[in-house]
Amino acid sequence: MQHPAEPVRLLLCTSGGLHGARVMARLTADPRVQVVGVVLSSRVLGKRNGWLLGVWALYRRSGLRYLLYLWTATGLAERLAPLDSVQARARTDGIPLLVSRDINDSSGLAFVERCRSQLLVSAFFNQRIAPEVL
């Protein structure tokens, strides 16, 4: 009789919203995967911008239609289905969560090290991940 393989320890990096929640739901339902941590981006665009400046820069860069699509897929989706959000699923499943504007800062690096993952999955994540984090 073969013993089942240990699940892959996975760290999910996402911006949340509808798409991030769907990816997380699939990953947590897969017995071959153990989600050991989630990094949820709180950044709108650049790490130096606040929320309002980030929205303004995104509007100038991509236009109103894309800005409305992003708001619908992220902010509105989480307000309409808060129990299905990335944060709610992490809380329910006891998965460590870091909400961060910059995964590459010292707190992000420390969180990644504590999770001791074998694999990092970036799904709808809006930050560059430095080699030190990888």
C-alpha positions as CSV (number, residue, x, y, z in Angstrom):
1,M,0.0,0.0,0.0
2,Q,1.4,3.4,-1.0
3,H,1.4,6.2,1.5
4,P,-0.1,9.5,0.2
5,A,2.4,12.2,-0.5
6,E,2.6,15.1,1.9
7,P,0.8,18.1,0.6
8,V,2.8,20.9,-0.9
9,R,3.2,23.8,1.5
10,L,2.1,26.9,-0.5
11,L,2.2,30.6,0.1
12,L,-0.5,32.6,-1.8
13,C,0.1,36.2,-2.8
14,T,-3.0,38.0,-4.1
15,S,-4.8,41.3,-4.2
16,G,-8.0,39.6,-3.1
17,G,-11.3,40.4,-4.6
18,L,-13.3,38.0,-6.7
19,H,-10.4,36.5,-8.6
20,G,-8.1,36.1,-5.6
21,A,-11.0,34.5,-3.6
22,R,-11.7,32.0,-6.3
23,V,-8.0,31.0,-6.5
24,M,-7.8,30.6,-2.8
25,A,-11.0,28.6,-2.6
26,R,-9.6,26.1,-5.2
27,L,-6.3,25.9,-3.4
28,T,-7.7,25.3,0.0
29,A,-10.1,22.6,-1.4
30,D,-7.2,20.6,-3.0
31,P,-5.9,17.9,-0.7
32,R,-2.5,18.0,-2.4
33,V,-2.0,21.6,-1.2
34,Q,-1.6,23.1,2.2
35,V,-1.9,26.9,2.1
36,V,0.5,27.9,4.9
37,G,0.1,31.7,4.5
38,V,-1.5,34.5,2.5
39,V,0.0,37.8,1.5
40,L,-2.9,40.2,0.7
41,S,-1.8,43.3,-1.1
42,S,-3.2,46.6,0.2
43,R,-1.5,48.6,-2.6
44,V,-3.6,50.3,-5.2
45,L,-0.7,51.0,-7.6
46,G,2.7,52.2,-6.4
47,K,4.0,51.6,-3.0
48,R,4.8,55.3,-2.5
49,N,1.2,56.3,-3.3
50,G,-1.6,56.4,-0.8
51,W,-5.1,55.0,-1.8
52,L,-6.4,58.2,-3.4
53,L,-3.2,59.0,-5.4
54,G,-3.0,55.3,-6.4
55,V,-6.6,55.5,-7.8
56,W,-5.8,58.7,-9.6
57,A,-2.7,57.3,-11.2
58,L,-4.5,54.1,-12.2
59,Y,-7.3,56.2,-13.8
60,R,-4.8,58.3,-15.7
61,R,-2.9,55.2,-16.8
62,S,-5.8,53.0,-17.8
63,G,-9.0,55.0,-18.1
64,L,-12.4,54.9,-16.4
65,R,-13.6,51.6,-17.8
66,Y,-10.7,49.5,-16.5
67,L,-10.8,51.4,-13.1
68,L,-14.5,50.5,-12.7
69,Y,-13.8,46.9,-13.7
70,L,-11.0,46.6,-11.1
71,W,-13.3,48.2,-8.4
72,T,-16.1,45.8,-9.3
73,A,-13.8,42.7,-9.2
74,T,-12.1,43.7,-6.0
75,G,-13.8,46.2,-3.7
76,L,-17.4,45.6,-4.7
77,A,-17.1,41.8,-4.9
78,E,-15.7,41.7,-1.3
79,R,-18.6,43.9,-0.1
80,L,-21.2,41.7,-1.7
81,A,-19.8,38.4,-0.6
82,P,-17.6,39.2,2.5
83,L,-17.8,35.6,3.7
84,D,-16.1,34.4,0.6
85,S,-13.2,37.0,0.7
86,V,-9.6,36.0,1.0
87,Q,-9.4,37.5,4.6
88,A,-12.5,35.6,5.7
89,R,-11.3,32.3,4.3
90,A,-7.9,32.7,5.9
91,R,-9.5,33.5,9.3
92,T,-12.0,30.6,9.0
93,D,-9.2,28.1,8.0
94,G,-6.7,29.4,10.5
95,I,-4.2,30.5,7.7
96,P,-1.7,33.2,8.7
97,L,-2.4,36.4,6.8
98,L,-0.3,39.4,6.1
99,V,-1.9,42.5,4.6
100,S,1.0,44.5,3.1
101,R,1.7,47.4,0.8
102,D,5.2,45.9,0.1
103,I,6.0,42.2,0.4
104,N,9.7,43.0,0.1
105,D,10.0,45.0,3.3
106,S,11.3,43.5,6.5
107,S,7.9,42.5,7.8
108,G,7.0,40.8,4.5
109,L,10.3,38.9,4.4
110,A,9.9,37.8,8.0
111,F,6.3,36.6,7.3
112,V,7.5,34.6,4.2
113,E,10.3,33.0,6.2
114,R,7.9,32.0,9.1
115,C,5.5,30.3,6.6
116,R,8.3,28.0,5.4
117,S,6.5,27.3,2.1
118,Q,7.8,25.1,-0.7
119,L,6.0,27.1,-3.4
120,L,4.9,30.7,-3.8
121,V,1.8,31.3,-6.0
122,S,1.1,34.8,-7.2
123,A,-2.5,35.2,-8.3
124,F,-3.7,38.7,-9.2
125,F,-0.9,40.1,-7.1
126,N,0.0,43.7,-7.9
127,Q,3.5,43.8,-6.5
128,R,6.9,42.8,-7.8
129,I,8.4,40.0,-5.7
130,A,12.2,40.6,-5.0
131,P,14.6,37.7,-5.3
132,E,15.3,37.8,-1.6
133,V,11.6,36.9,-0.9
134,L,11.6,34.1,-3.5
